[in-house]
Amino acid sequence: MIINSFITVQKYTNMSDFEKRQLEKEFNKFTKKNFEAPRKCKNQDQIRYYVKELSLKMEDFRRKFNYVPEQAYTLLAQYNSLQNKMVFANFQRAYA
């Protein structure tokens, strides 16, 4: 007996605006629930953790949907900017 199995892989290269908005809503829910706003972060370890988790979530979206919401890149840039400011401030204190 021959069993033919077909695996259908849906590619999201041509996502509708509605689908993109749904993914953006899902991403916003995730970040509001699991992340603190960058301006409220007080130490580098906290920021490193958020950058790592955000990068994992972005990779998950990229793998599953071939789409990453623009807010993800914006949030990542905010965390990176804050982290760079903290590193520079520590550098200045250490070598002043």
N, C-alpha and C positions, 0 to 999 in steps of 0.2 A: 504494500500500500504506500503510495507516494503522497506525502502531504506537502502541499505548496503553501508556503507562508510568505506573505508579503508584509513588509514593514513600511508603513507610510510615515515619512518624515515630513512634517510641515515646515517649510522654511518661511521665516517672517521677513523676507527681504522687501516685500511690498506691503507693509503694514498700513492699515487705514489710520486716519487721525483718531478715530474712536479707540482703536486698540492701543495706540500710543498713549492717549490720555488715561486709559485704564492702567497701563503699566506705570505711568507717572504718579497716579493716585496711590497705587500699591507701594511704590518707592517712598512717597511722602509719608505714608502711614508707618512704614518700617523705620524711617529716620526719626520721626517724632517720638516713636515708642522706644527706640534703642540708642539714640544719640543726644548729646547735649549740644547746644548751639556753640559754634567755635568761640565766640566772644566770652562765653562762660567758663571755658577750659582754663585751668590754672597751672597745670604742669605738663611737661613733655611726655611723660609716660601715658597719660590720659589721651593726649593727642595721637601718639603713636598707635595706641590701641584702636582709636576711631578710624585712623587712616587705614590700618590693616583690615578692619571689619568692613569699611566702606569699599575698599579695593576688592575684597572677596565677594561682596554683594554685586558690585559692578561686573565682575567676571561671571558671576552666576547669571545675571541678566543677559550678558553678551552670549554666553553659551546657550541658554534656553531660548532666547527670543531674537538674537542677533540685533539687539537694540539696547542702548543704555540711555536713560533719560538725561537731558541736559543738566538738570538740577544736581545729578550725581557728580558731574565734572565740576560744577560750580562749588559744591560743598567740599569736594576734595581739594580744590584750589584754595579755599578759605582755610581749611585745616593746615595745608602745607605752608601757606603764607604765615599763619600764626606760629607754626613750629619754627620756621626760618627766623622769625623775629626773636623767639625765645632763645634759639641757638646763638644768634648774634649778640643778644644781651648777655648771655652767659660768657661768651667769648670776650666781650668788652670788660666784664667784671674780672675775669681771670687774668687778663693781660693788660689791665689799665695801670 
